[in-house]
């Protein structure tokens, strides 16, 4: 019997169950199906407990195996129907192989379900009983394996590519941090690490050593040299700014480009993404989140080819961990003919600040002694070398000797080399003048770096003087570095070891409390002044600014919770929700709002704000069961408080949810809200209202009414600066144009929507690609199939599914492309799209088709 071939060469398994009682079991079945390299078809992110009949029947028709899971509930019976969707799915699957599983015990089984199970038994179909998700997963794997061998192909043609082949994927768009200056020495260590990381049986290597010894630079250098050995990418996750182990999986997922998905943990998304990829994952500065080490074990256990390189001040004590102790740079002998690596490092950094530095045999001996006194610690050597701008090496040696003598009584419970590093940092701190010293310790109030204006507003006073001059001085002394961020204002950061020392100095001063208050107030204002804030003065902040300052914003949110200020947390969330949405950080935003809602001191107004933001983010994730009641309660509270503007914003999202089942009520809510926002003189909120109203009209097929509304919305939402949600508004504009018979206008809008999507919003990119595929059906079907495959790969690479509201058009687009090209032609073009490199994908989506070198090939002409 011929093997079934789908666009991705996988058998599709339709999973039928009620939604409410099966979350763990559905997840277990999905993982079991994927383990066999098959494609599960289920409605994890459905807007309601059951999808529309025409939608689930369309997906069932395109599936090859029916898998039913039953327990106690019979399911909802839609108006005008005689059976539930659950039974309807079973009845419609009569032409497919059926696998049925029944959970026991079931003391509350509904009579209609009992009748259905009785009929299943009478029809001669035996079902298997289970009691736990784990047992169910095992049964599913066994039964599907047998079914595949019997029904879908001979045993020697099991589905999926050979085990040694990683799943097809776009080239990951990861970039290792660039080292700011030349890496010196450690040739033997680099060679050894390269050998270990590419040898069989070693999957976890931990670079261990004290702070400042050069673990991070060594790891990044080795990782950069191993790119050719890891075809699926080398990625570095920087953990220095994290404060709790719970933040580690979300940070890894974010760095990999995986957005948060409702019902799926970041850890599960990481494992699914890396399962068969040959990737090197670098986890830097792990010591402060050491309790997250079990997550590393889970990731390695769930993947086949992944290698992990950790830098830490501590051993993780994990099974299979290969500890690589990073040693100080060799200092060598003072009279050696060739300078040691430590001496070479000092001279290189010293000449960077003083190119005319003269070096003879006597001075080489002085430099050697400096490096020896510093125990060959790279950070200590670099800090000392920075002082050569003002002090001769001989004077440096004298002063360093005095400081080390004074600091020999430091803590005995840390290594001697750490004492030397602490002594060097304190020595460097003491060499600063009073203004620089005061600014240095004040900068410790920031987490993850800071922009110039933040430092000026929080740290500047008469005692500090001009902050820009002070920062320039600290950069010269290697205590602060310029951080590359694509914004007009410069961004600065401290090495974490240096920031820890500065924080200790700040904690001992009388400035700590006023500085923390100023820090909190600055970032509160920043959140309120975002493009959706209610107290906008001038232009909102840029997307890049919010991303770069995310650690500071988290610190402020936590500080406000610690100070029992839930209303202020909710108020910040009101400005930050588009940032959380655009960066696919839905769970993070919801967690902050839930934390505020749990505080007894929250006011009715604060509760309403927090509920609104939680509901909006739940909607963005597809969790309508949580989003609708949260928004409804927020709407009721805001109406009772007389806050018509916020009530209007609540109703905008409610309208989108209701449009699926009550279009008339949805339109009424949207129009009332738009009127309130227009009269309130709130430009961005009004633009957002127009966008959601138009979406409701498009869902009802009223394209002519939606078009001018969307054109106005897009013009407003783009000013004063592009917004993270602009892509969604432009995408709807394209659908309105397409509905009115303007395919070229639609194509232009869809290309713009792809270009406007934020770097982290893969869902927006996939939706734009699929929209371009739809518009290409009539005149360029092969190009459409390429785009359709590219959209699927974008989603698959980060574990996303098709939005519920997009599924009907998704199904009709696929069907139209198959009909136009035939099965073989569609599959060939689809696979081409799934393997399209990132640069070609961007060009294909955004550039006019005639400008593409491959246009003639892609269009099939």
Secondary structure as the mmCIF struct_conf table of DSSP 4:
data_model
#
loop_
_struct_conf.conf_type_id
_struct_conf.id
_struct_conf.beg_label_comp_id
_struct_conf.beg_label_asym_id
_struct_conf.beg_label_seq_id
_struct_conf.end_label_comp_id
_struct_conf.end_label_asym_id
_struct_conf.end_label_seq_id
HELX_LH_PP_P HELX_LH_PP_P1 UNK A 2 UNK A 4
TURN_TY1_P TURN_TY1_P1 UNK A 7 UNK A 8
BEND BEND1 UNK A 9 UNK A 9
STRN STRN1 UNK A 12 UNK A 16
BEND BEND2 UNK A 19 UNK A 19
TURN_TY1_P TURN_TY1_P2 UNK A 20 UNK A 21
HELX_RH_AL_P HELX_RH_AL_P1 UNK A 23 UNK A 35
TURN_TY1_P TURN_TY1_P3 UNK A 36 UNK A 37
STRN STRN2 UNK A 39 UNK A 41
TURN_TY1_P TURN_TY1_P4 UNK A 44 UNK A 45
BEND BEND3 UNK A 47 UNK A 50
HELX_RH_AL_P HELX_RH_AL_P2 UNK A 53 UNK A 61
TURN_TY1_P TURN_TY1_P5 UNK A 62 UNK A 62
BEND BEND4 UNK A 64 UNK A 64
STRN STRN3 UNK A 65 UNK A 70
BEND BEND5 UNK A 71 UNK A 72
HELX_LH_PP_P HELX_LH_PP_P2 UNK A 76 UNK A 78
TURN_TY1_P TURN_TY1_P6 UNK A 79 UNK A 80
BEND BEND6 UNK A 82 UNK A 83
HELX_RH_AL_P HELX_RH_AL_P3 UNK A 85 UNK A 91
TURN_TY1_P TURN_TY1_P7 UNK A 92 UNK A 95
BEND BEND7 UNK A 96 UNK A 96
STRN STRN4 UNK A 97 UNK A 103
BEND BEND8 UNK A 104 UNK A 104
TURN_TY1_P TURN_TY1_P8 UNK A 107 UNK A 108
HELX_RH_AL_P HELX_RH_AL_P4 UNK A 111 UNK A 122
TURN_TY1_P TURN_TY1_P9 UNK A 123 UNK A 124
STRN STRN5 UNK A 128 UNK A 130
BEND BEND9 UNK A 131 UNK A 132
HELX_RH_AL_P HELX_RH_AL_P5 UNK A 133 UNK A 151
BEND BEND10 UNK A 152 UNK A 153
HELX_RH_3T_P HELX_RH_3T_P1 UNK A 155 UNK A 157
BEND BEND11 UNK A 159 UNK A 161
TURN_TY1_P TURN_TY1_P10 UNK A 163 UNK A 164
BEND BEND12 UNK A 165 UNK A 165
HELX_LH_PP_P HELX_LH_PP_P3 UNK A 166 UNK A 168
HELX_LH_PP_P HELX_LH_PP_P4 UNK A 170 UNK A 172
HELX_LH_PP_P HELX_LH_PP_P5 UNK A 176 UNK A 179
BEND BEND13 UNK A 180 UNK A 181
BEND BEND14 UNK A 185 UNK A 185
HELX_RH_AL_P HELX_RH_AL_P6 UNK A 187 UNK A 197
TURN_TY1_P TURN_TY1_P11 UNK A 198 UNK A 198
BEND BEND15 UNK A 199 UNK A 199
TURN_TY1_P TURN_TY1_P12 UNK A 200 UNK A 201
STRN STRN6 UNK A 204 UNK A 208
TURN_TY1_P TURN_TY1_P13 UNK A 211 UNK A 212
BEND BEND16 UNK A 213 UNK A 214
HELX_RH_AL_P HELX_RH_AL_P7 UNK A 215 UNK A 225
TURN_TY1_P TURN_TY1_P14 UNK A 226 UNK A 226
HELX_RH_3T_P HELX_RH_3T_P2 UNK A 227 UNK A 229
TURN_TY1_P TURN_TY1_P15 UNK A 231 UNK A 232
STRN STRN7 UNK A 234 UNK A 238
TURN_TY1_P TURN_TY1_P16 UNK A 240 UNK A 241
BEND BEND17 UNK A 244 UNK A 244
TURN_TY1_P TURN_TY1_P17 UNK A 245 UNK A 245
HELX_RH_AL_P HELX_RH_AL_P8 UNK A 246 UNK A 256
TURN_TY1_P TURN_TY1_P18 UNK A 257 UNK A 257
STRN STRN8 UNK A 261 UNK A 261
TURN_TY1_P TURN_TY1_P19 UNK A 262 UNK A 263
STRN STRN9 UNK A 264 UNK A 264
HELX_RH_AL_P HELX_RH_AL_P9 UNK A 266 UNK A 274
TURN_TY1_P TURN_TY1_P20 UNK A 275 UNK A 276
STRN STRN10 UNK A 280 UNK A 284
BEND BEND18 UNK A 285 UNK A 285
HELX_RH_3T_P HELX_RH_3T_P3 UNK A 287 UNK A 292
HELX_RH_AL_P HELX_RH_AL_P10 UNK A 293 UNK A 301
TURN_TY1_P TURN_TY1_P21 UNK A 302 UNK A 302
BEND BEND19 UNK A 304 UNK A 305
STRN STRN11 UNK A 307 UNK A 312
BEND BEND20 UNK A 313 UNK A 314
TURN_TY1_P TURN_TY1_P22 UNK A 319 UNK A 320
STRN STRN12 UNK A 321 UNK A 325
HELX_LH_PP_P HELX_LH_PP_P6 UNK A 326 UNK A 330
TURN_TY1_P TURN_TY1_P23 UNK A 334 UNK A 335
BEND BEND21 UNK A 337 UNK A 338
HELX_RH_AL_P HELX_RH_AL_P11 UNK A 341 UNK A 353
TURN_TY1_P TURN_TY1_P24 UNK A 355 UNK A 356
HELX_RH_AL_P HELX_RH_AL_P12 UNK A 361 UNK A 373
TURN_TY1_P TURN_TY1_P25 UNK A 374 UNK A 376
HELX_RH_AL_P HELX_RH_AL_P13 UNK A 378 UNK A 386
HELX_RH_3T_P HELX_RH_3T_P4 UNK A 387 UNK A 389
TURN_TY1_P TURN_TY1_P26 UNK A 390 UNK A 390
BEND BEND22 UNK A 391 UNK A 391
HELX_RH_AL_P HELX_RH_AL_P14 UNK A 393 UNK A 406
TURN_TY1_P TURN_TY1_P27 UNK A 407 UNK A 409
BEND BEND23 UNK A 410 UNK A 410
TURN_TY1_P TURN_TY1_P28 UNK A 412 UNK A 413
BEND BEND24 UNK A 414 UNK A 414
HELX_RH_AL_P HELX_RH_AL_P15 UNK A 416 UNK A 431
BEND BEND25 UNK A 432 UNK A 432
HELX_RH_AL_P HELX_RH_AL_P16 UNK A 434 UNK A 442
HELX_RH_3T_P HELX_RH_3T_P5 UNK A 443 UNK A 445
BEND BEND26 UNK A 447 UNK A 448
STRN STRN13 UNK A 450 UNK A 451
HELX_RH_AL_P HELX_RH_AL_P17 UNK A 452 UNK A 459
BEND BEND27 UNK A 461 UNK A 461
TURN_TY1_P TURN_TY1_P29 UNK A 462 UNK A 464
HELX_RH_AL_P HELX_RH_AL_P18 UNK A 467 UNK A 476
TURN_TY1_P TURN_TY1_P30 UNK A 477 UNK A 478
BEND BEND28 UNK A 479 UNK A 480
STRN STRN14 UNK A 481 UNK A 483
BEND BEND29 UNK A 486 UNK A 489
STRN STRN15 UNK A 491 UNK A 493
HELX_RH_AL_P HELX_RH_AL_P19 UNK A 496 UNK A 507
TURN_TY1_P TURN_TY1_P31 UNK A 508 UNK A 508
BEND BEND30 UNK A 509 UNK A 509
TURN_TY1_P TURN_TY1_P32 UNK A 510 UNK A 511
HELX_RH_AL_P HELX_RH_AL_P20 UNK A 512 UNK A 528
TURN_TY1_P TURN_TY1_P33 UNK A 529 UNK A 529
BEND BEND31 UNK A 530 UNK A 530
TURN_TY1_P TURN_TY1_P34 UNK A 531 UNK A 532
BEND BEND32 UNK A 534 UNK A 535
BEND BEND33 UNK A 538 UNK A 539
HELX_LH_PP_P HELX_LH_PP_P7 UNK A 540 UNK A 542
HELX_RH_AL_P HELX_RH_AL_P21 UNK A 543 UNK A 548
TURN_TY1_P TURN_TY1_P35 UNK A 549 UNK A 549
HELX_RH_AL_P HELX_RH_AL_P22 UNK A 550 UNK A 562
TURN_TY1_P TURN_TY1_P36 UNK A 563 UNK A 564
HELX_RH_AL_P HELX_RH_AL_P23 UNK A 566 UNK A 582
TURN_TY1_P TURN_TY1_P37 UNK A 583 UNK A 584
HELX_RH_AL_P HELX_RH_AL_P24 UNK A 586 UNK A 597
TURN_TY1_P TURN_TY1_P38 UNK A 598 UNK A 598
TURN_TY1_P TURN_TY1_P39 UNK A 600 UNK A 601
HELX_RH_AL_P HELX_RH_AL_P25 UNK A 604 UNK A 621
TURN_TY1_P TURN_TY1_P40 UNK A 622 UNK A 622
HELX_RH_AL_P HELX_RH_AL_P26 UNK A 624 UNK A 640
TURN_TY1_P TURN_TY1_P41 UNK A 641 UNK A 642
HELX_RH_AL_P HELX_RH_AL_P27 UNK A 644 UNK A 658
TURN_TY1_P TURN_TY1_P42 UNK A 659 UNK A 661
HELX_RH_AL_P HELX_RH_AL_P28 UNK A 663 UNK A 679
TURN_TY1_P TURN_TY1_P43 UNK A 680 UNK A 681
HELX_RH_AL_P HELX_RH_AL_P29 UNK A 683 UNK A 699
TURN_TY1_P TURN_TY1_P44 UNK A 700 UNK A 701
HELX_RH_AL_P HELX_RH_AL_P30 UNK A 703 UNK A 717
TURN_TY1_P TURN_TY1_P45 UNK A 718 UNK A 718
BEND BEND34 UNK A 719 UNK A 721
TURN_TY1_P TURN_TY1_P46 UNK A 724 UNK A 725
HELX_RH_AL_P HELX_RH_AL_P31 UNK A 726 UNK A 739
TURN_TY1_P TURN_TY1_P47 UNK A 740 UNK A 741
HELX_RH_AL_P HELX_RH_AL_P32 UNK A 743 UNK A 756
BEND BEND35 UNK A 757 UNK A 757
TURN_TY1_P TURN_TY1_P48 UNK A 759 UNK A 760
HELX_RH_AL_P HELX_RH_AL_P33 UNK A 762 UNK A 775
TURN_TY1_P TURN_TY1_P49 UNK A 776 UNK A 779
HELX_RH_AL_P HELX_RH_AL_P34 UNK A 781 UNK A 797
TURN_TY1_P TURN_TY1_P50 UNK A 798 UNK A 799
HELX_RH_3T_P HELX_RH_3T_P6 UNK A 804 UNK A 806
HELX_RH_AL_P HELX_RH_AL_P35 UNK A 807 UNK A 834
TURN_TY1_P TURN_TY1_P51 UNK A 835 UNK A 835
HELX_RH_AL_P HELX_RH_AL_P36 UNK A 838 UNK A 846
BEND BEND36 UNK A 847 UNK A 847
HELX_RH_3T_P HELX_RH_3T_P7 UNK A 849 UNK A 851
TURN_TY1_P TURN_TY1_P52 UNK A 853 UNK A 854
HELX_RH_AL_P HELX_RH_AL_P37 UNK A 855 UNK A 859
TURN_TY1_P TURN_TY1_P53 UNK A 860 UNK A 860
#
